[in-house]
Amino acid sequence: MTVSQEEFRAAMSRLGAAVTLVTTDGSAGRHGITASAVCSVTDSPPTVLVCVNRASGAHQIFKDNGVFCVNVLAPEHRDLAMAFAGKLPPEERFATAVWSTLSSGAPVLEAATVALDCRLDQVTEAGTHSVLFGAVIGTRLAREAEGLVYFNRGFHSLGSSAAPPSAS
């Protein structure tokens, strides 16, 4: 017995997840997507995973560049999340915010709650998606910790609190 695609999507809509912009830049070009299929894998060595649809125009660019940044969004970034989720060309997506870089060269959203700068370490194929494993080579934390989550097919805000001191 299997679960239908519709039933699975309905079930997964009840799994709240942080909203992120995953960005890359390098010889293959600059690109970015909105993603909620992002999670920590381990802290030794620091590693995250990001799931990217293989039909996405950004898919091969992420693989070819070999670097990416996970930019965790705050409540005021709903429009930015929609811009990166839509069909806008990459240059128009990036024109909607202020960006910098850390050591990988991948775009870092200046106003991100946290940015995880990564080097692509491994790729695993699963169904329609590639799972990109990134070695975290740098972080940037905002002074205030606010979050934007996607739950039950809508955006929801998480409250503000001062970020704890950095361990580095």
N, C-alpha and C positions, 0 to 999 in steps of 0.2 A: 504494500500500500504506500502511495506517495501523496504528498501534499501538493495541491495545485499552486501555480504561480500566484494567482490572486489571493489564495488563502495565506501563503507565505508572506506576501507583501503586506497584507492586513495585519498579520501577527508582528512583523518587523516594525510596522509603524508605531507600535506600542513600546518599542525599545528606544528610549531617549538617548540622544548622542550629541556630542559637541559639534558645532558647525565650524568648519575650517576652510581656509583657502590653501590649497596645495599648489605651490608655484615652482617653476624651474627656469633656468636660463643657462645658455651655453652655446656650443657650436650648432646645435639643432634648432636653436631659437628660444624665444621667451614665451611661456605659456602658463596657464593656471586654471584650476577647476575648483568648484565647491565640492567638498567631500565631508561626509559624516561617518564613513567607514574607515576610521582611523583609530588606532589604539596602541598603547604601550605593549611591548613584547617582554622586555627585560631591562633591568638597570645595570646589568653587568655582562657585556658592555651595553651602554644605553642604546636601545633599539626601539623603533616604532614601525608599525606597518600601515600602509595605505592601500586601499582597494581601488583600482582604476579600470573602468570598462574598456575592453580592448577595441570597441567601436569608436571610442572617443578620439577626436583629433589630437588630443594631448598625449595619448598613450605612448606612442613611439617616441615623442619628443622627451618625455620623462626618462625613458629607457636610454635613449641616445645621449642625453646630457649627463646622466649619471649622478645628478644632484637634485635635491628638492628641499623646500622649506614648508613645514606645516605651520600655518598662521592660524591660531585659535581666535575666533571672533568674539566680540563683545556685542551687547544688545543694539548699539547704534549702527551695526554693520549689516543689518537685514538687506538693505538695497545693494550693498556690495556683494553679499552672498548670492543674491538673485542675478546680478550682472555676470558673475563668474559661472553661474549655473546655466545661463542662456546661450544664445547663439552669437553673441557679440564677438568680433574678431579680438584676438589677444591684445592688440595695442589699445583698443577701446576699453577693454576690461581694466587694464593697468592705469589708464588715464583717469579713473574714478577715485584714486587714492594716492597717498604719498608712500613711496617705497625707498628702501635702502638695501644693503646686503650685509651678510656676515661672511665667514670665511669661505663658504662653498660658492658664493656668487649668485645663489638663488634669491629671488626677490623676497624681502622681508617687509611686511606691512608695518609701518611705523606705529600705528595705533592698535596693533594686535595685543590681546591679553597675554599671550605667550607665543614666541616663535621658536620652532625646533628646526635648526639648520642640519641637513642630513646629506650623507653620501650614500648613494644607492649601493647596497651590499648584496642583495639577492632578489630574484624575481621568481615567483611561483605562479603557475597558471591554475585557475580554478573556475570552471564553467565559463561564463562570459567575461570574466575579469582576470586581471593580473594582480597579484599581491606583491607590492613593492616593499621590501624591508630596507629601512634606512638606519645606518649608524649615525646617531646624533653626535655631531661634532661641535655644536654650539647652541646656546639658548639666549633668549632675551625675554625678560619678564617685565610686564607693565607694573607701574606703582600700585594701581588698583586692580583687583582681580574680579572681573565681571565676566559672565558667560552668556553665550547664545546657544541654545540647544534646539534640536528638531525632534518633536514628539507629536504623535497622532496627526501627522501631515501638516504641522504648523510650527512656526518659530515661537520660542518661549525664552524669557530672560531669567538669568540667575543673578542674585543680589551682589552688591559690592562689598568688598572687604579689602583691607590692606594686604598686599602680598607679603608673605614671610620673607625674612632676609635670605639672600642667595647663599647656597652652601659652598659656592666657589670662591 
